[in-house]
């Protein structure tokens, strides 16, 4: 099973089934990740920055990319946790707030 690591106020790591969304993976490791729209890809509160393992996430689709672009988050490392599905080991950083300046 893939290992997912979330960097947010420390580190939380766990194993999840292949094709689990990052949002659901966060629940598995006990991280209450914001998702104001209910995980429907209509906000960006669940955005994460992929630190390692980008190739182990599902491909970004048009709707996700469009939403990220509208929020000026068009760098490849940005993903919406509700849309990105885990295919292998990944490490993601969770911004401390929705409006944090990307680093």
C-alpha positions as CSV (number, residue, x, y, z in Angstrom):
1,X,0.0,0.0,0.0
2,X,1.2,3.5,-0.7
3,X,2.6,5.6,2.1
4,X,1.3,9.2,2.4
5,X,3.0,11.8,4.5
6,X,1.4,15.2,5.4
7,X,3.7,18.0,6.6
8,X,1.5,20.2,8.8
9,X,2.5,21.2,12.3
10,X,4.8,18.2,12.3
11,X,4.4,15.1,10.2
12,X,1.6,12.6,9.9
13,X,2.2,9.4,7.9
14,X,0.0,6.4,7.0
15,X,-0.7,3.8,4.4
16,X,-3.8,4.0,2.2
17,X,-5.3,1.9,-0.6
18,X,-4.3,2.8,-4.2
19,X,-6.7,5.4,-5.7
20,X,-7.6,7.0,-2.4
21,X,-7.9,10.8,-2.6
22,X,-5.4,12.8,-0.6
23,X,-8.5,14.3,1.2
24,X,-9.5,10.8,2.4
25,X,-5.8,9.9,3.1
26,X,-5.7,12.9,5.4
27,X,-8.7,11.5,7.3
28,X,-6.9,8.1,7.6
29,X,-3.9,9.8,9.3
30,X,-6.1,11.9,11.6
31,X,-5.5,15.2,9.8
32,X,-8.8,17.3,9.5
33,X,-8.0,18.9,6.2
34,X,-10.2,21.9,5.2
35,X,-12.6,21.3,2.3
36,X,-15.2,24.0,2.4
37,X,-17.0,22.7,-0.8
38,X,-17.3,19.2,0.5
39,X,-14.7,17.8,-1.8
40,X,-16.3,18.8,-5.0
41,X,-13.5,20.8,-6.6
42,X,-15.2,24.1,-6.4
43,X,-12.9,25.8,-3.8
44,X,-9.2,25.6,-3.0
45,X,-9.3,25.1,0.7
46,X,-8.0,21.6,0.4
47,X,-5.0,22.5,-1.7
48,X,-1.6,21.0,-0.9
49,X,1.9,21.3,-2.2
50,X,3.5,18.1,-3.4
51,X,7.0,17.9,-2.0
52,X,7.8,14.4,-3.3
53,X,6.1,11.8,-5.4
54,X,4.2,13.9,-7.9
55,X,4.5,11.0,-10.3
56,X,2.6,8.9,-7.8
57,X,-0.6,11.0,-8.0
58,X,-3.4,10.8,-10.6
59,X,-3.2,13.2,-13.5
60,X,-4.7,16.6,-13.0
61,X,-7.9,17.1,-14.9
62,X,-9.2,20.2,-16.6
63,X,-11.5,21.3,-13.8
64,X,-8.9,21.0,-11.1
65,X,-6.3,22.9,-13.2
66,X,-8.8,25.6,-14.1
67,X,-9.6,26.2,-10.5
68,X,-6.0,26.3,-9.5
69,X,-5.2,28.7,-12.3
70,X,-8.0,31.0,-11.2
71,X,-6.4,31.1,-7.7
72,X,-2.9,31.8,-9.2
73,X,-1.8,28.4,-8.1
74,X,-0.7,27.1,-11.5
75,X,2.7,25.7,-10.5
76,X,2.8,21.9,-11.0
77,X,3.3,21.1,-7.3
78,X,-0.1,22.5,-6.3
79,X,-3.0,20.0,-6.2
80,X,-6.4,19.8,-4.7
81,X,-6.5,17.0,-2.1
82,X,-10.1,16.2,-3.0
83,X,-9.1,15.5,-6.6
84,X,-5.5,14.0,-6.4
85,X,-5.6,10.2,-6.1
86,X,-2.7,8.3,-4.5
87,X,-1.0,5.8,-6.8
88,X,2.3,5.4,-4.8
89,X,4.3,7.1,-2.0
90,X,3.8,10.8,-1.7
91,X,4.8,13.7,0.6
92,X,2.6,16.8,0.7
93,X,2.8,20.0,2.6
94,X,-0.5,21.5,3.9
95,X,-0.5,25.4,3.8
96,X,-1.3,26.9,7.2
97,X,-4.1,28.9,5.6
98,X,-5.9,29.1,2.3
99,X,-4.3,32.4,1.4
100,X,-0.8,31.6,2.4
101,X,1.7,32.8,-0.2
102,X,3.0,29.8,-2.1
103,X,6.6,29.0,-1.2
